[in-house]
Amino acid sequence: MLERIVGAAQVTPGEDVLEIGPGLGFLTYFLLQAGARVRAYETDAGLADWLEEAFGGQRDFSLVRGDFLQADCSMYSGVQDGADQPGDGGQAVRGQTPIASARVIANLPYSITTPVFERLFALPAITEIIVMIQRQVAERVVAQPGTREYGALTLFAGFHARPELLFHVSPGNFHPAPSVYSSVIRLRMRETRPLAGEAALLFFALVRAVFSSRRKVLRNSLRESPFCGLDPAQADRLLEASGISGGIRGEQLDMDAFAGMALAWEASDLPRPRRKQGRAHEAGD
């Protein structure tokens, strides 16, 4: 099954691959066999010792001991001039060779899927993410408007990448068998995001407003949301400027519709959100 993931990824010799949570290194083995240069992040000290013993002598393998969510990832900043890279705290980090392009291929721990996505989406060198995750989460990432699975996570992932479901994996492929099904998805990073600056902030304010009360019609979601800060008259003005009916549910809107509303809001004199937005995918969807 792990060999199938590497096959689906079409790994080429010499390419840079970032692996998160390699565990006992089963996927790592197939990646190295395919010729990838693997940089693995492992937080468990015992497993890290195992990985060092198994792969430490291989030129194309490097191990980072620690939590990927807290690790210095400045080598993936996309800078290619060979200069020292800024670390997470803003200070230069010496001894790291910048990586201009890399893919993520990993069997992600289910509990950190969305925080990992958030971190990866901020790394300019990452061009593609191929991961095995919990099937329920995968279905939310690739969902279509109007479905039960469609929500804030769908739009968060789709804003940064083009998600695609590759295949499902049954519990019987693991020992011991977990209680949930898994899925392998591919996310090809967008070269440019649909929106930037204030329009992007307004986009995610709208997403949070809609999916914090997804069963309400759009007009009521906007009027009553602390994430937008619009009174009823202002919400109606935004809908009119966007050319969108307030009588539909927001979960029926695709990304282009949300983007159009954000641009209409940016171009208007309507007040901006006062509440701190937090993470776009934490809208209770």
LINNOR-V416310 format. One record per residue. N is the residue number from 1. PHI is phi in whole degrees, -180 to 180 (none if undefined). NEAR is the number of other C-alpha atoms within 8 Angstrom. D_LAST is the distance of its C-alpha to the last C-alpha in Angstrom with 1 decimal. Layout:
<<N;PHI;NEAR;D_LAST> <N;PHI;NEAR;D_LAST>>
This chain:
<<1;none;5;30.5> <2;-67;8;30.4> <3;-64;8;33.3> <4;-66;7;31.3> <5;-62;9;28.6> <6;-64;14;31.5> <7;-65;8;32.9> <8;-64;7;29.8> <9;-77;8;29.7> <10;52;6;33.4> <11;-63;11;34.3> <12;-111;8;37.4> <13;-57;8;40.1> <14;89;7;39.9> <15;-79;10;36.3> <16;-87;12;34.3> <17;-126;12;31.4> <18;-101;13;29.1> <19;-119;13;28.1> <20;-114;12;25.7> <21;67;12;26.4> <22;-70;14;29.4> <23;62;9;30.3> <24;-85;7;33.6> <25;87;8;33.7> <26;-64;9;33.6> <27;-68;12;31.5> <28;-55;10;33.6> <29;-57;8;36.7> <30;-68;11;35.8> <31;-63;12;34.7> <32;-67;12;38.0> <33;-63;7;39.9> <34;-81;10;38.5> <35;97;11;39.9> <36;-74;15;36.8> <37;-94;12;37.2> <38;-103;14;34.5> <39;-114;12;33.3> <40;-109;13;31.4> <41;-113;15;29.5> <42;-132;17;29.9> <43;-90;10;29.2> <44;-82;8;31.1> <45;-63;8;34.8> <46;-65;6;36.2> <47;-67;10;34.3> <48;-63;13;35.3> <49;-61;8;38.9> <50;-61;9;38.6> <51;-65;13;37.3> <52;-61;10;40.1> <53;-67;8;42.6> <54;-78;7;41.4> <55;-126;8;40.8> <56;-59;10;42.2> <57;-85;8;45.4> <58;-91;6;43.7> <59;-61;6;44.0> <60;-91;8;40.6> <61;-119;13;38.6> <62;-136;9;37.5> <63;-122;11;35.5> <64;-111;8;33.5> <65;-86;10;33.4> <66;140;10;30.4> <67;-77;9;26.7> <68;-57;10;25.5> <69;-67;7;23.0> <70;-111;6;26.1> <71;-74;7;28.7> <72;-73;7;30.7> <73;-117;9;29.5> <74;-65;11;31.7> <75;-66;12;33.6> <76;-98;15;30.7> <77;-74;13;31.0> <78;87;12;32.6> <79;-72;11;35.9> <80;-120;8;38.8> <81;-91;5;41.9> <82;81;7;42.4> <83;-73;5;42.2> <84;-59;9;40.8> <85;-96;13;37.0> <86;-70;10;35.2> <87;-79;11;33.5> <88;-61;8;30.2> <89;-93;5;32.3> <90;94;6;34.0> <91;-92;7;37.2> <92;-70;8;38.8> <93;-114;10;38.5> <94;-89;6;41.7> <95;83;5;42.3> <96;-110;8;39.2> <97;-85;6;39.7> <98;-61;14;37.1> <99;-109;13;35.2> <100;-79;10;34.8> <101;-152;10;32.6> <102;-152;14;30.7> <103;-117;12;28.2> <104;-104;12;25.9> <105;-132;13;26.4> <106;-160;13;25.0> <107;-103;11;23.8> <108;-76;11;21.0> <109;-59;8;20.5> <110;-60;7;17.1> <111;-73;4;16.4> <112;-122;8;16.7> <113;-56;10;15.2> <114;-70;7;12.9> <115;-61;8;15.6> <116;-64;10;18.2> <117;-57;9;16.6> <118;-59;8;16.6> <119;-68;9;20.2> <120;-65;8;21.4> <121;-63;10;20.1> <122;-92;6;22.5> <123;-102;11;25.5> <124;-61;9;27.5> <125;-77;11;29.5> <126;-77;14;26.7> <127;-103;10;27.0> <128;-158;11;25.0> <129;-127;12;22.7> <130;-123;13;23.3> <131;-139;12;21.5> <132;-97;11;21.1> <133;-137;15;17.7> <134;-61;11;16.1> <135;-58;11;15.8> <136;-61;8;12.3> <137;-71;8;11.1> <138;-59;13;13.7> <139;-66;9;12.6> <140;-72;12;9.2> <141;-64;13;11.5> <142;-101;11;13.9> <143;-65;11;12.1> <144;-104;8;13.8> <145;-55;9;12.9> <146;89;8;12.8> <147;-93;8;11.7> <148;-64;4;9.3> <149;-79;8;8.2> <150;-66;16;8.0> <151;-172;11;5.4> <152;-62;15;6.1> <153;-64;13;7.6> <154;-58;12;9.6> <155;-74;11;11.0> <156;-63;10;11.7> <157;-67;12;13.6> <158;-69;11;15.2> <159;-66;9;16.4> <160;-98;10;18.4> <161;-149;10;19.3> <162;-111;10;19.8> <163;-78;12;18.0> <164;-150;8;19.9> <165;-82;10;19.7> <166;-94;9;23.2> <167;-166;7;23.5> <168;-96;9;22.2> <169;-131;9;24.0> <170;-81;7;24.9> <171;-58;11;25.4> <172;-65;6;29.1> <173;-81;8;29.3> <174;-121;7;29.0> <175;-138;6;31.3> <176;-71;4;30.4> <177;-70;8;27.8> <178;-74;8;24.2> <179;-90;5;22.2> <180;-127;7;19.5> <181;-83;12;20.0> <182;-120;13;19.7> <183;-144;14;19.6> <184;-107;15;21.3> <185;-124;14;19.7> <186;-119;12;21.5> <187;-124;11;20.3> <188;-89;10;23.2> <189;-66;12;23.0> <190;-73;8;23.6> <191;-66;4;27.0> <192;-134;4;25.8> <193;-77;8;22.4> <194;-59;6;21.7> <195;-142;7;22.2> <196;-142;8;23.7> <197;61;6;24.6> <198;-63;7;23.6> <199;-61;13;22.1> <200;-66;10;19.6> <201;-63;9;18.7> <202;-69;13;18.4> <203;-55;12;16.2> <204;-74;10;13.5> <205;-64;13;14.2> <206;-66;13;13.5> <207;-61;13;10.2> <208;-65;14;9.1> <209;-62;15;10.9> <210;-69;13;9.4> <211;-91;14;5.6> <212;-82;9;6.9> <213;-147;8;8.7> <214;-66;12;7.6> <215;-86;5;10.6> <216;-82;9;13.1> <217;-71;12;15.4> <218;-57;13;15.3> <219;-57;12;18.4> <220;-73;9;17.1> <221;-61;14;13.8> <222;-75;14;16.2> <223;-67;11;18.9> <224;-105;9;17.1> <225;-89;10;14.9> <226;-72;7;16.4> <227;-79;13;14.9> <228;-101;13;17.2> <229;72;12;20.2> <230;-102;14;21.6> <231;-81;8;23.6> <232;-55;9;23.7> <233;-66;7;26.6> <234;-68;9;25.1> <235;-62;12;21.8> <236;-65;10;24.1> <237;-64;8;26.2> <238;-65;12;23.3> <239;-63;13;22.4> <240;-63;9;26.1> <241;-66;8;26.6> <242;-85;9;23.8> <243;72;6;25.2> <244;-117;6;21.9> <245;-70;8;21.9> <246;-79;11;20.1> <247;-89;7;20.1> <248;-94;9;17.5> <249;-81;12;13.7> <250;-61;12;12.1> <251;-67;13;10.0> <252;-87;8;13.7> <253;-83;11;14.5> <254;-87;9;15.3> <255;-62;9;15.7> <256;-62;7;19.3> <257;-68;8;18.4> <258;-62;12;16.1> <259;-64;12;19.0> <260;-63;9;21.5> <261;-65;13;20.0> <262;-63;13;20.0> <263;-67;9;23.6> <264;-64;11;24.7> <265;-65;12;23.5> <266;-60;10;25.3> <267;-80;6;28.4> <268;-96;6;28.5> <269;-100;6;29.8> <270;-67;8;26.7> <271;-63;6;25.7> <272;-92;7;23.3> <273;-59;11;20.5> <274;-101;7;22.0> <275;-84;8;19.1> <276;-60;6;18.5> <277;-79;8;15.4> <278;71;5;14.5> <279;-89;6;12.4> <280;-63;13;10.4> <281;-87;11;7.9> <282;-104;10;7.4> <283;-97;12;5.6> <284;72;7;3.8> <285;-91;11;0.0>>
